[in-house]
Structures are given as C-alpha cells and as structure tokens.
Amino acid sequence: MNVTEAAAARGKSRHLPGEVGLWIFVLGDMLIFSLFFCVFLFYRAHDVATFSASQATLNMNLGALNTLLLLTSSWFVVLGVEATRRKMKSIAEKMFPLAFLCGVGFGVVKFFEYGEKISKGVTLTTNDFYMYYYIFTGIHFLHVLIGMGVLLFLWSKARRGAFEAGDVQTFESGGAYWHMVDLLWIVLFPLLYLVK
Amino acid sequence: MNMMSLINSKVTYVWCFLAVLTGVSWVLGDGYDPGTAEGYRYVTIALLVLAFFKTRLVIMYFMEVLNAPLPLRGIFEGWVIVVCGILITLYLTGGAPFV
C-alpha cells in the first residue's frame, strides 16, 4: 500500500497528483485523440475493404511489442515517482532512465516499422488508411519524444535529490503525462492493427 | 526501505495484469479465427472493450486518479465509457468484416 492508497483507506483525504494545469492539458490531449479515434472508425466504415487490406500489411508483433515497452516504462515511472515521495534517491535515479530506455526501444521499433513501409513505397498518400496510420502514429510519436525529454528532466531532478513537496508534484505531473502517452497507444494499437 | 518494498505493491500486479491483457489482445486480434464475419465482429468489440479496460487501469492506478478528487475521477470514468461506446457504435455502422 503506497502513501496515497493509505490516505484513501483512512478516508481522510483525496490527493491530486501533479498540478491542475497538467490535468487540463492531459484531458485536452485525450479529447483530441478521441476525435482521431472516431474519425478513423467513421471513415473505415465507408471503405472497410481498403482499410482491412491495408491493415493486413502492418506488423502486429511490432505493435504489440511497443505496447509492452510503453507499459513497462510506465511501471518504471510509477516506481520512480513513489521513490521520490519516500526520498529513495538511489532508486529514483535508476527508474527514470530505465523508463527512458523503453521510450528509445519504442522509437527503434517505430523506425523499423516506418522504414519497412516507406521502402515498399507505402506513404501518407497511398490511401486513407495509411494517411491516418502515419498521421496518428506520427502525432503520438511526437508525444513520445516530448515525454522522453520530460523523463530526462525528471532523471536530472532525481540525481540532484530534489524531493521536496513541490518537486514531488513535478515528478507526479511528468509521470501523469507519460502515462497518458501510454494509454493513447493502448487504444491506437487495436484500432490500427487489430480491428477486423 | 529497499527496492523490494517499492516493487511489492499493487502497481506491480497491475503492470503484470496489463501485460497479460496485451497478450490476450494480441492472440485474439492476430491468431484467433472465429470462422464467421459475425464472430469477427464480436472479437473486435471484445478488443475495444479490453483496450478501454486497460486504459482505465492505467488512469486509476498509474496516474493515481482512483484517489484523486472525485470530479476528476468522474471525468475520466466518463471518458472511458463514452469514448468506448462511441467507437463500438461507429465500428458497427461499418460493413461486414473483410477477413
């Protein structure tokens, strides 16, 4: 049972992790991606044959591998944030680089995935499916890159042992952003790769 | 306090569960052949429900919204149900699955 669970169990207080502004940003971003998800299925419904044939060319194993990489990185971040609350510097300064490495892994997989498609002449303009595939996964990948920058920042804070209340809030905010990146991929993966 | 006390927590079990659910989606979406177009529709609906169940686990346990102020938790609970519902509806308006 961690600190917040313990507080909730006692029924004394509810805790908002991170800053209010961060949650507004996260909700806004999730709303935009929700529209992406809807747009994809709306246009898929108009041309199921093309979408299904194009989807069959995607490598599901790589999509699933990337899901596992982001889930694992999220777990490292949860442990890292909890370590900062407990002022466990030696652990906190290991967790954020481990999460960052998972992000690197995600990028490497994406590099090979895009490379394989582009080498076969499949681009943004091939058809509607690939247009959405490149745009949505591209915008998501941009979020991953920003998140990796955030993880490096949190790593530097952890190495300095900056674990006061205000610092912990920064760790929580950065963590919440990274988890959002994870959960958006959790929906993108079945939508693009698995929906029949 | 050591590393084990940190790892031996609910979030680690949630992470394991999420990994297992990803494996289930993988098998269901890639290897499993229900045989009929109708069967594939059910598989797809199951995949979408599974995905949003996973997002809820991430939101509640990783982002710690479970113990966040109730209005914020309500917004996220609503997001999971509403977006999942809209996507299933949009999916069902499409033609028969091409398998």
Contacts between the chains, C-beta under 8 A, distances in Angstrom:
chain1	res1	chain2	res2	distance
A	1	B	9	7.2
A	1	B	10	7.4
A	2	B	9	5.8
A	2	B	10	7.6
A	2	B	11	7.6
A	4	B	64	5.7
A	4	B	67	4.8
A	5	B	10	7.0
A	5	B	67	6.8
A	7	B	67	7.0
A	8	B	66	7.5
A	8	B	67	4.1
A	14	B	67	5.6
A	14	B	68	6.1
A	14	B	69	5.0
A	14	B	70	7.0
A	15	B	64	7.3
A	15	B	67	5.7
A	15	B	68	6.8
A	16	B	68	5.3
A	16	B	69	5.7
A	16	B	72	6.9
A	17	B	63	7.1
A	17	B	64	4.7
A	17	B	68	6.8
A	23	B	72	6.3
A	27	B	75	6.5
A	27	B	79	7.9
A	30	B	79	6.4
A	34	B	79	7.4
A	34	B	83	4.8
A	34	B	86	8.0
A	37	B	83	6.8
A	37	B	87	5.8
A	38	B	86	6.0
A	38	B	87	6.8
A	38	B	90	6.1
A	41	B	87	5.7
A	41	B	90	3.9
A	41	B	91	5.4
A	41	B	94	7.4
A	42	B	90	5.5
A	44	B	91	7.8
A	44	B	94	5.9
A	45	B	90	6.3
A	45	B	91	7.4
A	45	B	93	4.8
A	45	B	94	3.5
A	45	B	95	7.3
A	46	B	94	7.9
A	48	B	94	5.1
A	48	B	95	4.6
A	48	B	96	7.4
A	48	B	97	7.1
A	48	B	98	5.7
A	49	B	98	5.4
A	52	B	97	7.2
A	52	B	98	3.9
A	52	B	99	7.6
A	53	B	98	7.2
A	60	B	26	7.0
A	60	B	29	6.7
A	60	B	30	4.7
A	61	B	30	7.9
A	64	B	22	6.2
A	64	B	23	7.9
A	64	B	25	7.5
A	64	B	26	4.5
A	64	B	30	7.9
A	67	B	22	5.0
A	68	B	19	6.1
A	68	B	22	5.9
A	71	B	15	6.4
A	71	B	18	5.1
A	71	B	19	6.1
A	71	B	22	6.7
A	72	B	15	7.3
A	72	B	19	7.8
A	74	B	15	7.5
A	74	B	58	6.7
A	74	B	62	5.2
A	75	B	11	6.8
A	75	B	12	7.0
A	75	B	15	4.0
A	75	B	62	7.7
A	77	B	62	7.7
A	78	B	11	4.8
A	78	B	15	7.9
A	78	B	61	7.9
A	78	B	62	5.3
A	79	B	6	5.6
A	79	B	7	6.8
A	79	B	11	7.4
A	82	B	6	6.0
A	82	B	9	7.5
A	82	B	11	7.8
A	83	B	6	6.1
A	86	B	1	5.8
A	86	B	6	7.4
A	88	B	1	6.1
A	88	B	6	7.0
A	91	B	3	5.8
A	91	B	6	6.2
A	172	B	64	7.7
A	175	B	62	7.8
A	175	B	63	7.7
A	176	B	63	5.0
A	176	B	64	8.0
A	179	B	58	5.6
A	179	B	59	7.6
A	179	B	62	4.5
A	179	B	63	4.7
A	180	B	63	7.5
A	182	B	58	5.9
A	182	B	62	7.4
A	183	B	54	7.7
A	183	B	55	4.4
A	183	B	58	4.5
A	183	B	59	6.5
A	186	B	51	5.6
A	186	B	54	4.9
A	186	B	55	5.3
A	186	B	58	6.8
A	187	B	51	5.3
A	187	B	52	7.2
A	187	B	55	6.3
A	189	B	25	7.6
A	189	B	51	7.4
A	190	B	25	6.1
A	190	B	29	6.4
A	190	B	47	4.6
A	190	B	48	6.4
A	190	B	50	7.5
A	190	B	51	4.8
A	191	B	48	8.0
A	191	B	51	7.9
A	191	B	87	7.7
A	193	B	29	6.9
A	194	B	25	6.6
A	194	B	28	7.8
A	194	B	29	3.1
A	194	B	30	7.2
A	194	B	44	7.6
A	194	B	47	5.3
A	195	B	44	5.1
A	195	B	47	6.8
A	195	B	48	7.5
A	195	B	91	6.7
A	196	B	29	7.7
A	196	B	40	4.3
A	196	B	41	7.8
A	196	B	43	6.4
A	196	B	44	5.2
A	196	B	97	4.5
A	196	B	98	7.7
A	196	B	99	5.8
